[in-house]
């Protein structure tokens, strides 16, 4: 059975469908997943480096019994022979690929692949645009940790402008009733970078005692030519350090989509703090992606 439903952005799923994925993910934490992708071919096509998302999808696919093909851009004809993205998508489908998981540095490129691929396309991150499965696992993790998202204050801190994670996760958390804050310097955050429902703040220290959960973000230096703010100024205002840990609520979880840069957005002590829940995020990523793939094949 070849699934034809795709996931290009988080708005492609309703809350009921997401709740179904979450419920199944919790089941898969207690029992093995069924081999619902047995005989299915999944191709993972990553034009950007990835550890968490790439390996997480591979683990999910293998748990469901899929045949997994991992492709690097250097292996493809479009790298040196002028083939277009849509030609690559048509070729992969003709070769028997049923599910295409893709990451690309350009916003909209995964949608271009999906438009030409007559199967299931999953966006594993396109430029600074969207990262829907990270939004799913972040929301799943925060619901488990906080119990209820409605009315809870969740703050995203750092390079909001270039963060596809923030763009997807902020929208989904708001859909579940959270109060969402975006905190960062003007060079990484203005009103046009965030949905109108998200609150914009500059003062990290003032916000810390008022929030229920914190999501730290990496400065994505690969997406701009020169750091638009002095490193020391950024660290002084937005790094999570011992002083700021003391301002944060004793039970407020700290998340990070990774990779995290020690010394820039966090200090080493953060990774030793009981509120640091990065490992849960990573583990939940496999569970949520396994449940999502199963639903795409077997229905909701």
ABEGO torsion letter per residue (X at the ends): XBBABBBABAAABBAAAAAAAAAAAAAAAABBBBBAABGBBBBBBBABBBAAAAAAAAAAAAAAGBBBBBBBAAABAAAAAGBBAAAAAAAAAAAGBABBBBBBABBGAAAAAAAABBBBBBBAEBEAABBAAAAAAAAAAAAAAAGBABGBBBBBBEBAAABAAAAAAAAAAAAAGBBBBBBEBAAABBAAABBAABBBBABAAAAAAABABBBBBBBBAAABABBABBAAAAAAAABBBAAAAAABBAABBBBBAOBBBBGAABBAAAAABAABAAAAAAAAAAAAAAAAAAAAAAEX
